[in-house]
Amino acid sequence: MTPGALDGLTILDLSRILAGPTCTQLLGDLGATVIKIENPATGGDDTRTWGPPFAMGKDGQPTDLSSYFMSSNRNKYSVAVDIADPEGQATIQALAATADVVIENFKPGGLKKYGLDHQTMLKAHPGLVYCSISGFGQTGPNASKPGYDLMAQGYGGIMSLTGEREGQPVKVAVGIADVVCGMYATVGILAALRHRDKTGEGQHIDLALVDTQVSWLINEGVAHLTTGKPRPRRGNEHATIVPYQTFEVSDGYVLVAVGNDTQYQRFCDYLGRPDLAEDARFATNPGRIENRTALIPELEAMLKQHSQADVIAGLEARKVPVGPVNTLEQVFTSDQVQAREMRIDMPRDDIDRGGVELIGNPLKFSKTPVTYRRAPPRFGQDTDAVLKKLKP
C-alpha cells in the first residue's frame, strides 16, 4: 500500500460528534495515524447511540457502530481514557508527547481543570498543533454557549436563506455547518504543520462553528453587505441567475442551470419557443432576473409536458446544463459514483455482513492516494494495543 501524504503524522483526537471527527477522518484518509480518545463513563462518542440504523453484529444484535458514527470515524484507533481521572490525564499527556496534533471540541475552558487546555499542553509540548473547535469560539460574548450544527445554521444566517419564499426557515438536511467546520479545521491544521515544520513552533487554532458558517454565506452574505438589504428565501431558485432551479416534469423533477444568454437561447430552442429568447424582457440575464415572475411560470408550464429523460437528453444535446434530482438509491447505484469509488466496503469480521459500506473520500491523488486502512472502530477496541506502546 502506497504511504499517504500524511504518513508519519500522529493525531490525538479528543473530539466527538461531527466537526472534529470529520477533520480527523480526513487526516486519517490521507495517511495520518489517528488516536481517538473516548470516555469510558459514557460509552464513547455520543454518536455511537445516534441510531438506528446500526451495523448488526454476528449475533443479530445492534453494535455500537451507528451509521452516524461510521460516517466520520474510519481510519482511527479507539482508546478508552477517562480524562477526569489523574491517571487518564497523565495518559493523554504521554500520548500528546508522541503526537503532532491535538484536536478537541470541549466548551472553551472545559479542559483547563484537567490540565489539558491549549496553554498547558503547548507549554509542555511547544511543537504541538492544538486545534479547538467550539460553537462560538474561544472569545466573544457567546463563547460559553454550547455549539450544535442546528444552532450554528440558525445563528449564522443560512436558515434565513433556505426554504420556500413564504415558508419557514429551513436547515440543510445534513450537519453541513459541522462538516464545513471540520474541513476548515483540516486546512488550518495543515497550515500550522507547515509553519511548525519550518520553525519548530506549534500553535493554537481557535475555530468556531458559527464563524465558519458565516464564511460560507459567500455571495448572499456579501450581497447583503453591499446593499444593506435583507436577502429573501427563494426555494430552489438562484439569486442572480435565471433560470437556475428545479422544474417539475411529467414524471419527477429536473435541474436546469442556464449560466449565460447563449445557453438560454438554446434552452428556448429545445422548448420550441424562440420568442422567449427574443423577448427584450428575457434576452439578458439581468432582464430575466427583473422579470423572473413573468418568465418562470411560462417555463414551468412547458416543462411539465415533458419527461425527465426527454428534458435531460434534449438539453444535453444542446449543451445546456441539466440533471436529475436523484434519490440516495439512485446516487449510490449510479455508474458515475461507482466509477469514482464514492461507495466503499470496509471489512469487519464481527459484523453480520462481514463489513460495512461507507461513503468514499473525494480526493484523487496521482502519487499519494487516499487509503482505507481501518474500518470504524468499536468502542475502546485499541486501548491495550495503543497504551502498551507508551510503556518503557
matplotlib code that plots the C-alpha trace (Angstrom):
import matplotlib.pyplot as plt

x = [0.0, 1.4, 2.0, -0.4, 0.7, 0.4, 2.1, 4.2, 1.9, 0.0, -3.3, -4.6, -8.3, -10.3, -13.3, -16.6, -19.9, -19.1, -17.0, -13.8, -14.3, -14.8, -11.5, -9.6, -11.2, -9.9, -6.4, -6.6, -7.6, -4.5, -2.3, -2.1, -2.4, -5.4, -5.9, -9.5, -9.9, -13.4, -14.9, -15.5, -18.0, -20.4, -19.6, -17.7, -18.6, -22.2, -23.0, -22.4, -26.0, -27.5, -29.4, -31.0, -29.6, -26.7, -24.3, -25.6, -23.3, -22.9, -25.4, -28.0, -27.9, -27.1, -23.5, -22.2, -21.5, -24.3, -24.4, -23.9, -20.7, -19.4, -19.8, -16.8, -14.7, -12.8, -9.0, -8.9, -7.8, -10.4, -8.8, -10.9, -9.4, -11.2, -9.7, -11.4, -9.1, -5.5, -4.2, -6.2, -4.8, -1.3, -2.1, -3.3, -0.1, 2.0, 0.1, 0.5, 4.2, 4.2, 1.6, 1.9, -1.7, -4.3, -7.9, -10.7, -14.3, -15.0, -16.5, -13.9, -12.0, -13.5, -10.2, -8.3, -9.3, -7.7, -4.5, -5.3, -6.1, -4.0, -2.0, -0.8, -0.3, 1.7, 3.9, 4.7, 4.9, 6.0, 5.9, 2.3, -0.5, -3.6, -6.9, -10.0, -13.5, -16.4, -19.8, -18.8, -15.1, -12.8, -13.6, -16.7, -19.9, -21.2, -18.1, -19.6, -22.6, -22.8, -22.3, -24.6, -24.9, -28.6, -27.8, -24.9, -27.2, -29.7, -27.3, -25.1, -27.9, -28.0, -31.5, -32.8, -31.9, -33.1, -36.7, -39.6, -40.4, -43.4, -42.4, -40.4, -36.6, -35.2, -32.0, -29.8, -30.7, -27.3, -24.9, -23.3, -22.1, -20.2, -18.8, -17.5, -16.1, -14.2, -12.8, -11.6, -10.0, -8.2, -6.9, -5.8, -4.0, -2.1, -1.1, 0.0, 2.0, 3.7, 4.7, 5.8, 8.0, 9.7, 10.1, 9.6, 6.8, 3.4, 0.4, -3.3, -6.1, -9.4, -12.2, -16.0, -19.0, -20.7, -17.6, -17.2, -21.0, -20.8, -17.9, -19.9, -22.7, -20.5, -22.3, -25.5, -23.7, -21.7, -24.8, -26.4, -23.2, -23.3, -26.9, -27.7, -31.0, -32.4, -31.9, -35.1, -35.6, -36.0, -36.6, -34.6, -34.2, -30.8, -30.4, -28.6, -29.1, -32.4, -33.4, -31.3, -33.5, -35.6, -38.5, -41.3, -41.6, -44.2, -42.5, -40.4, -38.0, -35.0, -32.4, -31.7, -28.7, -28.7, -25.4, -25.4, -27.6, -26.3, -27.4, -30.8, -31.3, -30.6, -32.9, -35.7, -34.9, -35.5, -38.9, -39.8, -40.2, -37.6, -39.8, -38.9, -35.2, -36.1, -38.3, -36.5, -37.6, -35.8, -33.0, -30.3, -29.8, -30.4, -33.7, -34.6, -33.9, -36.0, -38.9, -38.5, -42.1, -43.3, -40.8, -40.7, -44.5, -44.2, -41.2, -42.9, -46.0, -44.0, -41.6, -44.4, -45.3, -42.0, -40.5, -37.3, -35.4, -36.6, -35.6, -32.2, -31.5, -32.8, -30.8, -27.6, -27.7, -27.8, -25.1, -27.4, -26.5, -29.2, -29.5, -31.8, -32.8, -31.7, -32.8, -30.0, -30.6, -30.1, -26.9, -25.2, -26.1, -25.1, -22.3, -20.6, -20.5, -19.2, -16.6, -15.3, -15.3, -17.6, -19.2, -16.7, -16.8, -14.6, -14.3, -15.1, -15.3, -17.6, -20.3, -23.0, -22.3, -18.6, -18.1, -19.7, -20.5, -19.3, -19.0, -15.6, -13.2, -13.5, -9.7, -7.9, -4.1, -1.7, 1.1, -0.2, -3.7, -6.2, -6.3, -8.9, -6.9, -9.2, -13.0, -14.8, -13.7, -15.8, -15.6, -12.2, -11.0, -7.5, -6.9, -4.4, -2.5, -2.0, -1.2, 1.2, 3.5, 3.8, 5.3, 9.1]
y = [0.0, 3.4, 5.6, 8.6, 12.2, 12.5, 9.2, 9.6, 12.2, 11.3, 13.0, 12.8, 13.2, 14.4, 15.4, 13.8, 14.1, 15.5, 18.6, 17.3, 13.7, 14.9, 16.6, 13.7, 11.1, 13.2, 13.4, 9.6, 9.0, 11.0, 8.6, 10.1, 7.9, 9.0, 8.0, 8.7, 9.2, 8.0, 8.4, 5.0, 6.6, 7.4, 4.5, 6.7, 9.2, 10.4, 9.4, 5.7, 5.8, 8.0, 5.4, 3.3, 2.3, 0.4, -2.2, -5.5, -8.0, -11.7, -12.4, -10.4, -7.6, -3.9, -2.9, 0.5, 1.3, 3.6, 4.8, 8.3, 7.3, 5.3, 8.3, 10.1, 7.6, 5.3, 5.1, 5.6, 3.8, 3.9, 4.3, 4.4, 7.0, 8.9, 12.4, 13.2, 10.7, 11.8, 8.6, 9.3, 12.9, 11.5, 9.1, 12.0, 13.9, 10.9, 10.5, 14.2, 13.9, 11.5, 13.4, 16.2, 17.4, 17.6, 18.4, 18.9, 20.3, 20.9, 24.1, 26.9, 26.4, 23.0, 21.2, 23.6, 21.8, 18.6, 20.3, 19.5, 23.0, 24.5, 26.8, 23.9, 21.5, 23.9, 24.8, 21.1, 20.4, 23.5, 21.9, 20.7, 22.0, 22.2, 22.8, 23.8, 23.7, 25.2, 26.8, 30.4, 30.3, 31.0, 34.7, 37.0, 37.3, 33.9, 31.9, 30.0, 28.8, 25.2, 24.6, 22.4, 22.4, 23.4, 26.4, 27.4, 27.3, 29.5, 32.0, 32.2, 33.1, 30.2, 29.2, 32.6, 32.0, 28.4, 27.4, 28.5, 32.2, 32.1, 29.2, 28.9, 29.0, 25.5, 23.9, 21.9, 18.2, 17.1, 18.7, 20.9, 23.5, 20.8, 19.3, 22.6, 23.5, 20.2, 20.9, 24.4, 22.6, 20.4, 23.3, 25.2, 22.1, 21.6, 25.2, 25.1, 22.0, 23.7, 26.5, 24.0, 22.2, 25.5, 27.0, 24.2, 26.3, 24.8, 26.9, 27.1, 27.1, 28.6, 27.6, 28.3, 26.6, 30.0, 31.7, 29.0, 29.1, 32.9, 32.4, 30.2, 32.8, 33.8, 35.7, 36.2, 37.5, 39.9, 41.0, 41.9, 43.8, 45.6, 46.6, 46.7, 44.9, 41.5, 38.6, 36.7, 32.9, 31.7, 28.0, 26.3, 29.5, 31.2, 34.8, 36.1, 33.6, 32.8, 30.1, 28.2, 25.9, 22.8, 22.3, 19.8, 17.5, 14.8, 12.1, 13.9, 16.8, 18.2, 20.8, 23.4, 25.7, 28.3, 30.1, 32.6, 34.1, 31.7, 28.8, 30.4, 30.8, 27.0, 26.3, 28.1, 26.3, 23.0, 24.3, 25.4, 29.0, 31.2, 34.1, 33.8, 34.3, 37.3, 39.0, 42.1, 41.3, 37.9, 38.3, 39.0, 37.6, 41.0, 41.2, 37.6, 38.4, 41.6, 39.7, 36.4, 36.2, 36.6, 34.1, 31.2, 30.3, 30.1, 27.7, 25.6, 25.0, 23.9, 21.6, 19.8, 18.4, 16.6, 13.6, 13.8, 11.7, 13.8, 17.1, 15.8, 14.3, 17.4, 19.9, 17.9, 17.7, 21.5, 21.8, 23.3, 22.2, 19.9, 17.0, 14.8, 15.1, 11.7, 9.7, 8.2, 4.8, 6.4, 8.1, 5.1, 2.8, 5.2, 4.3, 7.6, 7.1, 3.5, 4.6, 7.3, 4.8, 7.0, 3.9, 1.7, -1.5, -1.9, -5.4, -6.2, -9.8, -9.0, -7.6, -9.8, -8.9, -9.2, -5.4, -2.0, 0.2, 3.8, 6.9, 7.3, 10.2, 12.5, 13.4, 11.7, 11.9, 10.8, 9.9, 9.6, 8.1, 8.1, 4.8, 3.0, 1.0, 0.6, 0.3, 2.4, 1.1, -0.5, 1.5, 1.1, -1.8, -0.4, 0.7, -2.0, -2.0, 1.8, 2.3, -0.7, 1.4, 4.1, 1.7, 1.7]
z = [0.0, -1.0, 2.0, 2.2, 2.1, 5.9, 6.7, 9.9, 11.5, 14.7, 15.6, 19.1, 18.7, 21.8, 19.7, 19.2, 17.2, 13.7, 13.2, 14.8, 13.6, 10.1, 10.3, 11.8, 9.4, 6.5, 8.1, 8.6, 5.0, 4.0, 5.9, 9.4, 12.5, 14.4, 18.1, 19.1, 22.8, 24.1, 27.5, 29.2, 31.6, 28.6, 26.3, 23.9, 21.2, 21.6, 18.0, 18.8, 20.1, 17.4, 15.6, 14.2, 11.9, 13.4, 11.9, 13.1, 14.9, 14.1, 17.0, 15.1, 17.7, 17.0, 17.7, 18.8, 15.2, 14.3, 10.7, 12.1, 13.9, 11.0, 8.6, 10.2, 12.2, 9.8, 9.9, 13.7, 16.8, 19.6, 23.1, 26.2, 28.7, 31.5, 31.4, 34.7, 36.4, 37.1, 35.6, 32.4, 32.3, 32.5, 29.7, 27.5, 28.3, 27.3, 24.1, 23.3, 23.7, 20.7, 18.7, 16.1, 16.5, 19.3, 18.3, 20.8, 20.9, 24.6, 25.7, 26.0, 29.2, 29.8, 29.7, 31.9, 35.1, 33.7, 32.7, 29.1, 27.8, 25.0, 27.2, 29.4, 26.6, 24.4, 27.3, 27.8, 24.1, 22.2, 18.8, 19.1, 16.8, 19.1, 17.4, 19.4, 17.9, 19.7, 18.9, 19.1, 19.5, 22.5, 22.7, 22.4, 24.4, 23.3, 23.9, 26.8, 24.8, 23.5, 19.9, 17.7, 14.0, 14.1, 16.3, 14.0, 11.0, 12.8, 14.3, 11.2, 8.8, 6.4, 7.5, 6.7, 3.1, 2.9, 2.2, 0.1, -0.2, 2.0, 4.1, 7.4, 7.5, 6.8, 7.9, 5.5, 5.8, 7.0, 9.5, 6.9, 9.4, 11.3, 8.1, 6.7, 10.1, 10.0, 6.6, 7.8, 10.7, 8.3, 6.3, 9.5, 10.9, 7.7, 7.5, 11.2, 10.5, 7.6, 10.0, 12.6, 10.1, 9.1, 12.5, 15.1, 16.6, 17.4, 17.9, 18.9, 16.3, 17.5, 15.3, 15.7, 14.1, 13.7, 12.2, 9.6, 8.8, 8.3, 6.0, 3.6, 3.2, 0.3, -2.4, -0.5, 2.6, 0.5, -1.4, 1.9, 3.0, -0.4, -0.3, 3.4, 2.5, 3.6, 1.3, 0.7, 0.6, -2.9, -2.6, -5.3, -7.4, -7.8, -6.5, -9.6, -12.4, -14.2, -15.0, -12.5, -10.4, -10.2, -12.6, -12.3, -15.3, -16.1, -14.1, -11.5, -11.4, -13.3, -12.5, -15.1, -14.8, -17.6, -16.9, -19.8, -22.5, -25.2, -23.1, -22.6, -26.3, -26.8, -23.9, -25.6, -28.8, -27.0, -25.8, -29.3, -28.0, -29.7, -29.0, -25.3, -26.2, -28.5, -26.0, -24.7, -21.1, -21.1, -23.6, -21.0, -17.5, -15.8, -17.7, -16.7, -13.0, -13.2, -14.9, -13.2, -12.1, -15.7, -17.2, -14.7, -14.9, -18.7, -18.4, -15.7, -17.8, -20.8, -18.9, -17.2, -20.6, -21.0, -19.2, -17.2, -19.7, -22.6, -21.0, -20.0, -23.4, -25.2, -23.2, -23.0, -26.8, -26.9, -24.2, -21.7, -18.1, -16.9, -14.5, -12.4, -8.7, -7.6, -4.6, -2.5, -4.0, -7.5, -6.2, -4.8, -7.7, -10.4, -12.7, -12.0, -8.2, -8.7, -11.2, -8.8, -5.8, -3.7, -2.3, -0.5, 1.5, 4.6, 6.3, 9.9, 10.9, 13.8, 11.6, 10.1, 6.5, 7.1, 6.8, 6.5, 3.5, 3.7, 1.6, -0.1, 0.1, -3.0, -3.2, -6.0, -5.8, -8.6, -6.2, -2.6, -2.9, -0.1, 1.7, 3.8, 6.3, 9.3, 9.5, 12.1, 15.5, 18.2, 21.5, 23.1, 20.8, 20.6, 24.1, 25.1, 21.9, 21.8, 25.5, 25.5, 23.2, 25.9, 28.4, 28.6]

ax = plt.figure().add_subplot(projection="3d")
ax.plot(x, y, z, "-o")
ax.set_aspect("equal")
plt.show()
